């Protein structure tokens, strides 16, 4: 079980939501959640996306071992990004036993509709939450340590992470926000297997995804890269500068995959990110 979270900065509803989601991570029902994620969520998401889905680099994921947790780091454009990735990997590769997508506490842990969505659609995979507020620093530190434990060990565990921290709403699909240091700290603490991913073409709303399923339109592209080598950071001190360097290293890998997608789509000769 996880250590007790510091709940003093949370309101009553948030406390209930956090306790419920944390309990579901270790409840006897956990195998059922995985069955639902694989058999329900991944099926309807792929039904929507598969006709337009184009995937590159799946062999990079296939080459990783299911004996350790796998963290997939991706650009962030829509709330569907990681679920399309998860659905595809669940249907194409074996060995997954659990999934976790850390999320902002807003809505999913502050509104009844968010808790219902987490339980009935994501089947409690949107955990742990981060609030990113000064008065809730202790809680966010707890969430980071919980996530680090999840990323450190657990056969077949799939963790999806957005280094940008929030959705990028720039109309340029190949723009990126500055990475947050949280991903650097997570990697330095846990040393998980990390695979970069660029996701292109996904629209921001469910209605647009459904419309493309019916009428066609721009395709969705997943570009997986090879597992990242963090050996250069292994002996670096656990300080903010180290975390920033790791975060930038991760984002460079994602940007390069974005350049591959742009080159493929437009034929433009994009200079590789150094």
N, C-alpha and C positions, 0 to 999 in steps of 0.2 A: 504493500500500500504506500501511497505518497505521504510525506509528512503533512501535518495539519497546516492548512494555509493561514496566513495572517489576514483575518477577515474584518479587522476593526475599521478599515477605510471603506468598506463596501456597505451598501444599503441592504435591507432585509431580503429583498427579492434577489439581488446579486449573490448574496450568500447562499440562498437556496439553490440558485442555478449552478454555482460553482461546486457546491457539495454534491449535487445530483450528477453532474457531468463527471466529476472525479470518481464517484462511486461506480459509475457505469464502466470506467476503464478497467476495473478489477472485479466486477460482479460476475457471478456464474453465467450471466447472460451474454458475456462478451463474445463467445463463439457465435451466438445468434446474430449479434450486430455485424460480425464479419460476413456471415452468410447473407444477411440482408444487403450489405454494401455490395457484395459480389453478385448476388442473384437478383436484386431489385434495382438499386441505384445505378450500377454500372450498365445494366441492360438498357434502361430507358434513356440514359445519357448517350450511349452508343447508338441507339436507334435514331436519336436526333442528329448525331454528329457524323456517324460512319459514312454516309454517302458522299460527304464532302471532306472527309478526313484524309490527310496526307502525312505520313510519319517517316522521319529519317532518323537513322542512328539507333534503332532499337537494339542492335547488337551490343551497343555500349552498356545498356541496362542488363541485357542477358549475360554479359560477361561478369557482372558483379555477383557476389555470393549472397545467398539468402541466410547465411549463418549470422550476419551482422545487419544492423539497421541500415537502411539506405535513405539518405536525404536528397531529394530532388529540389534544386534551387531554380526558380523560374521567374521571368518577368511577370508583371501583374497588370492586367488590363481589365479583366472582368471577374466577377465572383465565381465564374464557371471554370476558370483556368485549370486549377488543380484537379477538379473533378473529371474533366475530360481526360487529363493525363492518367489519373487513377483508374478510370474506367477502361481505358485502352490497355494499361499494364495488367489489370486484373483479368481481362479477357484473353490476353495474348501470352502471358508468362505465368508459370505456377510458382508456388512457394510462399505467397503472401499470407500473413497471419493477423496483421493488424495495421491500421492506418491512423495517422494523426496529422491534422492540419491546424497549427496554431493560428488563432484569429484575434482581431481586436475585440475587446469586450463589449464595445458598442453594439447594440441590437441583440446579438446572439446570447448575451448574458444580462441584458437590461430590459428586454421586452418579452412578454409571453410568446409572441409570434416567433421570435428568434429561438427561444428554447424549444418550441414545438418543431421548428424547422431542423434544428440540430438533432433532435431525437427521431423524427419521423422520416427525414430525407437523408441526412448525413449519418444517422445512426450513431450519434455521439462522437464522431471523428473530429469535430471542430473543438479541439482541446490541445493545450491549455490556452486560456484567454490572457490577453495583455491589454491594460487600460491606458497606458502611456499618459498618465497624469501625475503631477508632482506628489500629490497627497497619497498616491497609491504605489509609490516606488517599492515599498516592501513587498506588496503583493506581486508586482511584476518580477521582482527578484526571485520570489518563490516559483512563479511560472517558468522562468528561465531555467532554474535548477531542475524542475520537473521535466522540462523538455530535454535538458542535457542528459538526465537519466534515461529517458526514452531513446535518445539518439546513441547512447553509449552501448546498450546491449538489448537484445530482443530479436531472436530469429524471425525473419520474414516481416519485420516492421518497415513500413513505408511512411516516410515523413515528407510532407510537402511544405516548402518554405519560400516566401517572397522576400528577398533581400531588400527590395525597395520599401517595404513596410506598409505601403498603401497603394491604392490603384493609381496608375498613371493615366490621366485623362487628356494628355496632349494628343491632338489629332494625328500627329506623325507617329505611325505604328513602330518606328524604329528609334524613337527617343526613349530615354531611360531616366528615372529619378536617381538621385544619389543613394547608394546603398546605406542602410543603417548598420551600426556596429554590432547589433545583436547577432547576426549570422556569424560574424567573426568570433565573437565570444563563445557561441555555441560550438563552433568547430574546434576552437582551441581547447575547450573544456572536455569535449566528448570524443574527438577524433573519429567521426563516423565516415563511412563511404559517402562521397558527394558526387552527384552527377548533375551537370548544368542542363537547362532546358530553355529553349526559346519557343514561345507560343505565338502564332500569328493568325489573324483573320477572324477570331472569335468576336461576335458582336456583344454589346454590353447587356442586352435584355433577353429574357426568355422568349418573348414574342418574336424577336428578330431571328433567333435560332430556329424556332418552329416554322417561321415563314420560309427560311432557306431550305428547311427539310422538305417543304411542300413545293416551292417554286424554284429552288436552286439559287445559286449565287456564289459569292467568293468562298473559296475553300478554307478549311482550317488546317494549319500546319504545326506539327510538333517536331522540333529539332533537338534530339538528345546528343550531348557531347560525351567524350570519354570521361571516366572518373578522374577527378582532380587530384593532383599530387601536392600535398601541403607540407612536404618534408622541409622546405625552406623555413617554415614557421614553427616547426616542432619545438625548437629550443628557445624561441623568442619569449620574452617575459609576458606575463598575463596583464597587460596594460592596454589602455585605450588605443594607443598608436598601433599596437600589434593587431587589435581587432579591426581597426580601419584598413590596414594593409590586407588582411584576409578578405574582408568584405569587398574591397576593390578588386582583388584577384578573382573572386567569384563573379563579380559583375562583368569583368573583362571577358570571361569565358562565355557568359550569356550574350554579350554584345557581339562577339565573333559569330555565334550561331545566328544572331539576327542579321549580320552581314551576309552570311551564306543564304539565308532566306531571301534577302533583298536582291542578291545577285541572281538567284534562281528565278525570281519573279520578273525582274526588270532587265536582266542581262547587263546591268551596270557593273563596271569593274570597281568594286569597293576596296579601298585600301584597308588592310587588316589592322585591327586595333593592336598597338604594340604591347 
